[in-house]
Amino acid sequence: MMKPSLSYILLLSATLFFVSCKKNTEDLIPPPPPPPPTEMIPDNDPLLLGNPTNAQTSISMPENYLKNNGYYRLAYSKSRAIPVWVAWHLQADLDIGVTSRQDDFRGDPALPLGWYQVQDSSYSGSGFDRGHNCPSADRTVSLPANSSTFLMTNMIPQCPKMNQGPWATLEDFTRNTLVGSTKEAYIYMGNYGQGGYNTSNLFYTTIDAGRVTVPANIWKVIIILPKGTNDISRIDTSATVIAVNMPNDNRLYTTGGNAWKNYVTTISNLEQQAGMNAVMLNLLQSVAVNVRSYLKLKLYR
């Protein structure tokens, strides 16, 4: 067998040296930074317990666009022109005051350039209410706080008898009874599907000339705990959990009462139903795994 030439040996040695140096150089490139740990998110931040759909503030994610409306957070869908979900924190001494309801429904100029801005007039004649996600009555500590809830990015087409009946009752029960003066709450509200029945019991999939989607189901998840600090570390299996999932169907409701109790479910079941409608919810991601698993199966009675 012929021995390799000196030139071949030198070429091979140079190649191995280059590859070795390249590998060592690449090893020095730092990895991308990890996501911020939960402890960097302050108490009372609406997303302290987690971002339900891992929404991001990037126009490359137009159907899951994370938006900060100052007094609450939301994931927005460009094609549906409604939020996917809205999250907020509620504590009486921080959020409840004497500011009157502003009723200044308006488009949201902070949406990305070129995105359609839903207006107050977009719901006119539709037979659906401009249904708040974060309620006006949960933000009465100041005029800016209350006014923020009337941005149309906080609205969905909601059937009137639900909005003015069991949904309003649930909001009042949460604010005045569950939270009161001694508790605090982390609240999520969202929707999925397409198509609902309006005040005339007529079925619509969209309003505003097809620009705004009418959701099929509207849901809410409420986590209640005693007032305090270091909230994420204090959430345990004793936390009060309410999850409801209600059809957006005006035929099912009256304008009063506690009919929301007929639609109580578990977070786990809600996630499954939303997933079947292409909304991949994962609530309470920042809560300890064993506690999260327990709370997701907890049924309010």
KOLLO-15207 format. One record per residue (C-alpha): residue in one letter; x, y, z. Coordinates in nm, 4 decimals, decimal comma, always signed. Layout:
+------+----------+----------+----------+
! code !     east !    north !       up !
+------+----------+----------+----------+
!    a !        X !        Y !        Z !
...
+------+----------+----------+----------+
END
This chain:
+------+----------+----------+----------+
! code !     east !    north !       up !
+------+----------+----------+----------+
!    m !  +0,0000 !  +0,0000 !  +0,0000 !
!    m !  +0,1345 !  +0,3430 !  -0,0929 !
!    k !  +0,2264 !  +0,5785 !  +0,1889 !
!    p !  +0,0490 !  +0,9169 !  +0,1864 !
!    s !  +0,2577 !  +1,1986 !  +0,0524 !
!    l !  +0,3907 !  +1,4733 !  +0,2746 !
!    s !  +0,1679 !  +1,7286 !  +0,0974 !
!    y !  -0,1423 !  +1,5156 !  +0,1648 !
!    i !  -0,0520 !  +1,4872 !  +0,5333 !
!    l !  +0,0007 !  +1,8632 !  +0,5609 !
!    l !  -0,3335 !  +1,9338 !  +0,3857 !
!    l !  -0,5180 !  +1,6924 !  +0,6131 !
!    s !  -0,3609 !  +1,8460 !  +0,9255 !
!    a !  -0,4565 !  +2,1972 !  +0,8157 !
!    t !  -0,8152 !  +2,0895 !  +0,7494 !
!    l !  -0,8498 !  +1,9258 !  +1,0910 !
!    f !  -0,7014 !  +2,2340 !  +1,2584 !
!    f !  -0,9485 !  +2,4618 !  +1,0764 !
!    v !  -1,2475 !  +2,2469 !  +1,1700 !
!    s !  -1,1276 !  +2,2312 !  +1,5303 !
!    c !  -1,0863 !  +2,6084 !  +1,5485 !
!    k !  -1,4265 !  +2,6649 !  +1,3884 !
!    k !  -1,5947 !  +2,4370 !  +1,6411 !
!    n !  -1,4246 !  +2,6125 !  +1,9317 !
!    t !  -1,5265 !  +2,9503 !  +1,7909 !
!    e !  -1,8882 !  +2,8390 !  +1,7566 !
!    d !  -1,8831 !  +2,7092 !  +2,1116 !
!    l !  -1,8109 !  +3,0663 !  +2,2249 !
!    i !  -2,1340 !  +3,2023 !  +2,0675 !
!    p !  -2,3757 !  +3,2546 !  +2,3585 !
!    p !  -2,7123 !  +3,0768 !  +2,3426 !
!    p !  -3,0283 !  +3,2861 !  +2,3125 !
!    p !  -3,1430 !  +3,4280 !  +2,6464 !
!    p !  -3,4050 !  +3,2216 !  +2,8319 !
!    p !  -3,7514 !  +3,3664 !  +2,8850 !
!    p !  -3,7777 !  +3,5886 !  +3,1925 !
!    p !  -3,8408 !  +3,3878 !  +3,5088 !
!    t !  -4,1747 !  +3,4256 !  +3,6799 !
!    e !  -4,0185 !  +3,6115 !  +3,9724 !
!    m !  -3,9304 !  +3,8971 !  +3,7304 !
!    i !  -4,3012 !  +3,9534 !  +3,6606 !
!    p !  -4,4355 !  +4,1732 !  +3,9405 !
!    d !  -4,7271 !  +4,0921 !  +4,1654 !
!    n !  -5,0644 !  +4,1987 !  +4,0227 !
!    d !  -4,9409 !  +4,1851 !  +3,6638 !
!    p !  -5,2265 !  +4,0309 !  +3,4628 !
!    l !  -4,9895 !  +3,7693 !  +3,3188 !
!    l !  -4,8239 !  +3,6678 !  +3,6449 !
!    l !  -4,9940 !  +3,3268 !  +3,6292 !
!    g !  -4,9029 !  +3,2782 !  +3,2653 !
!    n !  -4,9695 !  +3,3828 !  +2,9058 !
!    p !  -5,2593 !  +3,1530 !  +2,7998 !
!    t !  -5,1627 !  +3,1224 !  +2,4319 !
!    n !  -4,7990 !  +3,2372 !  +2,4468 !
!    a !  -4,9028 !  +3,5500 !  +2,2571 !
!    q !  -4,6249 !  +3,7813 !  +2,1392 !
!    t !  -4,6084 !  +4,1460 !  +2,0396 !
!    s !  -4,5050 !  +4,0710 !  +1,6838 !
!    i !  -4,6853 !  +4,1412 !  +1,3582 !
!    s !  -4,5653 !  +3,7983 !  +1,2475 !
!    m !  -4,8277 !  +3,6602 !  +1,4898 !
!    p !  -5,1405 !  +3,8499 !  +1,3764 !
!    e !  -5,3821 !  +3,5922 !  +1,5198 !
!    n !  -5,2110 !  +3,5842 !  +1,8610 !
!    y !  -5,0839 !  +3,9404 !  +1,9005 !
!    l !  -4,9968 !  +4,0386 !  +2,2577 !
!    k !  -5,1157 !  +4,3885 !  +2,3427 !
!    n !  -5,0825 !  +4,5961 !  +2,6584 !
!    n !  -5,3803 !  +4,8257 !  +2,7109 !
!    g !  -5,2307 !  +4,9673 !  +3,0285 !
!    y !  -5,4819 !  +4,8333 !  +3,2782 !
!    y !  -5,5138 !  +4,4858 !  +3,1260 !
!    r !  -5,3406 !  +4,2638 !  +2,8693 !
!    l !  -5,4863 !  +4,0842 !  +2,5702 !
!    a !  -5,4124 !  +3,8600 !  +2,2757 !
!    y !  -5,5701 !  +3,9980 !  +1,9600 !
!    s !  -5,6800 !  +3,8315 !  +1,6383 !
!    k !  -5,6388 !  +4,0476 !  +1,3297 !
!    s !  -5,8648 !  +3,8361 !  +1,1085 !
!    r !  -6,1427 !  +3,8113 !  +1,3698 !
!    a !  -6,1029 !  +4,1762 !  +1,4866 !
!    i !  -6,1677 !  +4,0713 !  +1,8466 !
!    p !  -5,9432 !  +3,9588 !  +2,1310 !
!    v !  -5,8598 !  +3,5916 !  +2,1744 !
!    w !  -5,8466 !  +3,6549 !  +2,5486 !
!    v !  -5,8108 !  +3,9421 !  +2,7946 !
!    a !  -5,6370 !  +3,9163 !  +3,1337 !
!    w !  -5,6548 !  +4,1479 !  +3,4331 !
!    h !  -5,5941 !  +4,1617 !  +3,8079 !
!    l !  -5,8621 !  +4,2809 !  +4,0484 !
!    q !  -5,8114 !  +4,4165 !  +4,3991 !
!    a !  -6,0518 !  +4,6677 !  +4,5527 !
!    d !  -5,7996 !  +4,9085 !  +4,7050 !
!    l !  -5,6058 !  +4,9225 !  +4,3755 !
!    d !  -5,8813 !  +4,9137 !  +4,1148 !
!    i !  -6,2134 !  +5,0263 !  +4,2617 !
!    g !  -6,2958 !  +5,3925 !  +4,3198 !
!    v !  -6,5611 !  +5,6512 !  +4,2430 !
!    t !  -6,4934 !  +5,7234 !  +3,8753 !
!    s !  -6,8119 !  +5,7121 !  +3,6726 !
!    r !  -6,8580 !  +5,4977 !  +3,3639 !
!    q !  -6,7060 !  +5,6880 !  +3,0689 !
!    d !  -6,8910 !  +5,5188 !  +2,7809 !
!    d !  -6,6269 !  +5,6483 !  +2,5377 !
!    f !  -6,6318 !  +5,3476 !  +2,3027 !
!    r !  -6,3651 !  +5,4027 !  +2,0367 !
!    g !  -6,1208 !  +5,2395 !  +1,7997 !
!    d !  -5,7757 !  +5,1465 !  +1,9224 !
!    p !  -5,5072 !  +5,3509 !  +1,7447 !
!    a !  -5,2309 !  +5,1429 !  +1,9068 !
!    l !  -5,2981 !  +4,8455 !  +1,6790 !
!    p !  -5,0228 !  +4,7817 !  +1,4225 !
!    l !  -5,0208 !  +5,0079 !  +1,1188 !
!    g !  -5,2661 !  +4,8958 !  +0,8527 !
!    w !  -5,4774 !  +4,6734 !  +1,0794 !
!    y !  -5,8500 !  +4,7387 !  +1,0690 !
!    q !  -5,9687 !  +4,9450 !  +1,3651 !
!    v !  -6,3122 !  +4,8394 !  +1,4878 !
!    q !  -6,5221 !  +5,1424 !  +1,5767 !
!    d !  -6,8183 !  +5,2027 !  +1,8069 !
!    s !  -7,0373 !  +5,2168 !  +1,4964 !
!    s !  -6,9166 !  +4,8717 !  +1,3858 !
!    y !  -7,1705 !  +4,7067 !  +1,6183 !
!    s !  -7,4620 !  +4,9382 !  +1,5286 !
!    g !  -7,7750 !  +4,7520 !  +1,4198 !
!    s !  -7,6124 !  +4,4114 !  +1,4727 !
!    g !  -7,8315 !  +4,3018 !  +1,7630 !
!    f !  -7,5190 !  +4,2251 !  +1,9668 !
!    d !  -7,3859 !  +4,4186 !  +2,2636 !
!    r !  -7,0395 !  +4,5671 !  +2,2708 !
!    g !  -6,9434 !  +4,3105 !  +2,5329 !
!    h !  -6,6619 !  +4,4176 !  +2,7634 !
!    n !  -6,3941 !  +4,1652 !  +2,8496 !
!    c !  -6,2314 !  +4,3622 !  +3,1322 !
!    p !  -6,5423 !  +4,5268 !  +3,2835 !
!    s !  -6,5807 !  +4,9006 !  +3,3248 !
!    a !  -6,6793 !  +4,8446 !  +3,6899 !
!    d !  -6,3480 !  +4,6663 !  +3,7572 !
!    r !  -6,1599 !  +4,9838 !  +3,6650 !
!    t !  -6,3130 !  +5,2799 !  +3,8519 !
!    v !  -6,0006 !  +5,3955 !  +4,0389 !
!    s !  -5,9306 !  +5,6685 !  +3,7812 !
!    l !  -6,0644 !  +5,8188 !  +3,4604 !
!    p !  -5,7816 !  +5,6745 !  +3,2426 !
!    a !  -5,8359 !  +5,3292 !  +3,3933 !
!    n !  -6,2076 !  +5,3325 !  +3,3232 !
!    s !  -6,1678 !  +5,4866 !  +2,9790 !
!    s !  -5,9231 !  +5,2143 !  +2,8796 !
!    t !  -6,1977 !  +4,9534 !  +2,9077 !
!    f !  -6,3926 !  +5,1216 !  +2,6263 !
!    l !  -6,1288 !  +5,0572 !  +2,3627 !
!    m !  -6,2853 !  +4,8314 !  +2,1012 !
!    t !  -5,9945 !  +4,5868 !  +2,1372 !
!    n !  -6,1588 !  +4,5026 !  +2,4721 !
!    m !  -6,4939 !  +4,4197 !  +2,3072 !
!    i !  -6,6650 !  +4,1190 !  +2,1506 !
!    p !  -7,0116 !  +4,0855 !  +1,9920 !
!    q !  -7,2013 !  +3,9374 !  +2,2875 !
!    c !  -7,5677 !  +3,8410 !  +2,2897 !
!    p !  -7,7561 !  +4,0973 !  +2,5035 !
!    k !  -7,9395 !  +3,8634 !  +2,7412 !
!    m !  -7,6136 !  +3,6965 !  +2,8376 !
!    n !  -7,4183 !  +4,0213 !  +2,8672 !
!    q !  -7,6838 !  +4,2024 !  +3,0702 !
!    g !  -7,7981 !  +3,8947 !  +3,2627 !
!    p !  -7,5835 !  +3,6065 !  +3,3924 !
!    w !  -7,2560 !  +3,7568 !  +3,2700 !
!    a !  -7,3181 !  +4,0826 !  +3,4575 !
!    t !  -7,4245 !  +3,8815 !  +3,7629 !
!    l !  -7,0982 !  +3,6857 !  +3,7540 !
!    e !  -6,8988 !  +4,0091 !  +3,7257 !
!    d !  -7,0788 !  +4,1573 !  +4,0269 !
!    f !  -7,0410 !  +3,8362 !  +4,2278 !
!    t !  -6,6675 !  +3,8292 !  +4,1548 !
!    r !  -6,6097 !  +4,1953 !  +4,2381 !
!    n !  -6,8319 !  +4,2325 !  +4,5443 !
!    t !  -6,8471 !  +3,8865 !  +4,7029 !
!    l !  -6,5467 !  +3,6796 !  +4,5985 !
!    v !  -6,2951 !  +3,9657 !  +4,6032 !
!    g !  -6,4590 !  +4,2224 !  +4,8327 !
!    s !  -6,2064 !  +4,4020 !  +5,0515 !
!    t !  -5,9970 !  +4,1049 !  +5,1646 !
!    k !  -5,9162 !  +3,9065 !  +4,8480 !
!    e !  -5,7586 !  +3,9566 !  +4,5081 !
!    a !  -5,8222 !  +3,7883 !  +4,1758 !
!    y !  -5,6492 !  +3,7016 !  +3,8516 !
!    i !  -5,9100 !  +3,6882 !  +3,5762 !
!    y !  -5,9067 !  +3,5698 !  +3,2154 !
!    m !  -6,1895 !  +3,6056 !  +2,9657 !
!    g !  -6,1897 !  +3,4774 !  +2,6113 !
!    n !  -6,3867 !  +3,3209 !  +2,3294 !
!    y !  -6,3684 !  +3,0677 !  +2,0493 !
!    g !  -6,5669 !  +2,9422 !  +1,7541 !
!    q !  -6,7867 !  +3,1389 !  +1,5174 !
!    g !  -7,1569 !  +3,2176 !  +1,5152 !
!    g !  -7,4093 !  +3,3394 !  +1,7717 !
!    y !  -7,7735 !  +3,4413 !  +1,8100 !
!    n !  -7,8510 !  +3,8115 !  +1,8527 !
!    t !  -8,1332 !  +3,9959 !  +2,0280 !
!    s !  -8,3759 !  +3,8980 !  +1,7485 !
!    n !  -8,2679 !  +3,5332 !  +1,7858 !
!    l !  -8,1074 !  +3,5488 !  +1,4420 !
!    f !  -7,7825 !  +3,3637 !  +1,3736 !
!    y !  -7,4801 !  +3,5635 !  +1,2593 !
!    t !  -7,1213 !  +3,4575 !  +1,2039 !
!    t !  -6,9914 !  +3,8121 !  +1,1505 !
!    i !  -7,0971 !  +4,1761 !  +1,1783 !
!    d !  -6,9600 !  +4,5013 !  +1,0343 !
!    a !  -6,9768 !  +4,3784 !  +0,6730 !
!    g !  -6,7896 !  +4,0609 !  +0,7618 !
!    r !  -6,5011 !  +4,2335 !  +0,9374 !
!    v !  -6,5833 !  +4,1364 !  +1,2987 !
!    t !  -6,6340 !  +3,7735 !  +1,4009 !
!    v !  -6,9227 !  +3,6763 !  +1,6283 !
!    p !  -6,7825 !  +3,4108 !  +1,8656 !
!    a !  -6,9727 !  +3,0913 !  +1,9383 !
!    n !  -6,8631 !  +3,0524 !  +2,3012 !
!    i !  -6,7482 !  +3,2959 !  +2,5676 !
!    w !  -6,5492 !  +3,1790 !  +2,8682 !
!    k !  -6,4025 !  +3,3122 !  +3,1895 !
!    v !  -6,1520 !  +3,1798 !  +3,4448 !
!    i !  -6,1181 !  +3,3410 !  +3,7884 !
!    i !  -5,8507 !  +3,2603 !  +4,0480 !
!    i !  -5,9153 !  +3,4039 !  +4,3963 !
!    l !  -5,6661 !  +3,4228 !  +4,6823 !
!    p !  -5,6288 !  +3,6304 !  +5,0020 !
!    k !  -5,4645 !  +3,9696 !  +4,9582 !
!    g !  -5,0900 !  +3,9628 !  +5,0065 !
!    t !  -4,7530 !  +3,9681 !  +4,8342 !
!    n !  -4,5478 !  +3,7090 !  +4,6462 !
!    d !  -4,8703 !  +3,5895 !  +4,4872 !
!    i !  -4,7243 !  +3,3159 !  +4,2699 !
!    s !  -4,5755 !  +3,1403 !  +4,5726 !
!    r !  -4,9024 !  +3,1690 !  +4,7674 !
!    i !  -5,1242 !  +3,0003 !  +4,5105 !
!    d !  -5,1991 !  +2,6514 !  +4,6355 !
!    t !  -5,4755 !  +2,3954 !  +4,6029 !
!    s !  -5,6994 !  +2,5965 !  +4,8373 !
!    a !  -5,7372 !  +2,8784 !  +4,5830 !
!    t !  -6,0926 !  +2,9428 !  +4,4666 !
!    v !  -6,1351 !  +2,8632 !  +4,0972 !
!    i !  -6,4325 !  +2,9491 !  +3,8796 !
!    a !  -6,4393 !  +2,8530 !  +3,5133 !
!    v !  -6,7457 !  +2,9072 !  +3,2953 !
!    n !  -6,8017 !  +2,8379 !  +2,9252 !
!    m !  -7,1222 !  +2,9853 !  +2,7834 !
!    p !  -7,2753 !  +2,9702 !  +2,4333 !
!    n !  -7,3220 !  +3,3109 !  +2,2702 !
!    d !  -7,6908 !  +3,2388 !  +2,2175 !
!    n !  -7,9525 !  +3,4959 !  +2,3166 !
!    r !  -8,2249 !  +3,2281 !  +2,3232 !
!    l !  -8,0734 !  +3,0616 !  +2,6297 !
!    y !  -8,0796 !  +3,3449 !  +2,8826 !
!    t !  -8,2973 !  +3,5867 !  +3,0729 !
!    t !  -8,1865 !  +3,9329 !  +3,1809 !
!    g !  -8,1268 !  +3,8389 !  +3,5446 !
!    g !  -8,0398 !  +3,5555 !  +3,7775 !
!    n !  -7,7493 !  +3,3203 !  +3,8284 !
!    a !  -7,7679 !  +3,1176 !  +3,5086 !
!    w !  -7,3876 !  +3,1323 !  +3,4820 !
!    k !  -7,3829 !  +2,8515 !  +3,7393 !
!    n !  -7,5367 !  +2,6219 !  +3,4771 !
!    y !  -7,2215 !  +2,6614 !  +3,2674 !
!    v !  -6,9539 !  +2,6011 !  +3,5311 !
!    t !  -6,6773 !  +2,3744 !  +3,4041 !
!    t !  -6,3148 !  +2,2899 !  +3,4786 !
!    i !  -6,0150 !  +2,4650 !  +3,3279 !
!    s !  -5,9060 !  +2,1328 !  +3,1841 !
!    n !  -6,2362 !  +2,0828 !  +3,0028 !
!    l !  -6,2374 !  +2,4439 !  +2,8829 !
!    e !  -5,8901 !  +2,4007 !  +2,7346 !
!    q !  -6,0031 !  +2,0851 !  +2,5573 !
!    q !  -6,3119 !  +2,2526 !  +2,4090 !
!    a !  -6,1153 !  +2,5595 !  +2,2991 !
!    g !  -5,8495 !  +2,3364 !  +2,1425 !
!    m !  -6,1139 !  +2,1625 !  +1,9349 !
!    n !  -6,1875 !  +2,5084 !  +1,7943 !
!    a !  -5,8253 !  +2,5942 !  +1,7150 !
!    v !  -5,7583 !  +2,8030 !  +2,0277 !
!    m !  -5,4726 !  +2,6316 !  +2,2075 !
!    l !  -5,5175 !  +2,7463 !  +2,5670 !
!    n !  -5,2719 !  +2,6595 !  +2,8407 !
!    l !  -5,3763 !  +2,8462 !  +3,1531 !
!    l !  -5,1779 !  +2,8894 !  +3,4762 !
!    q !  -4,8474 !  +2,8004 !  +3,3098 !
!    s !  -4,6463 !  +2,9801 !  +3,5797 !
!    v !  -4,8140 !  +2,8020 !  +3,8723 !
!    a !  -4,6299 !  +2,5068 !  +4,0276 !
!    v !  -4,7001 !  +2,1904 !  +3,8281 !
!    n !  -4,8671 !  +1,9920 !  +4,1078 !
!    v !  -5,0852 !  +2,2889 !  +4,2068 !
!    r !  -5,1697 !  +2,3711 !  +3,8448 !
!    s !  -5,2804 !  +2,0150 !  +3,7739 !
!    y !  -5,5068 !  +2,0191 !  +4,0786 !
!    l !  -5,6613 !  +2,3594 !  +4,0034 !
!    k !  -5,7333 !  +2,2672 !  +3,6418 !
!    l !  -5,9594 !  +1,9865 !  +3,7616 !
!    k !  -6,1292 !  +2,1897 !  +4,0344 !
!    l !  -6,5038 !  +2,2411 !  +3,9797 !
!    y !  -6,6707 !  +2,5370 !  +4,1507 !
!    r !  -6,9792 !  +2,4567 !  +4,3589 !
+------+----------+----------+----------+
END
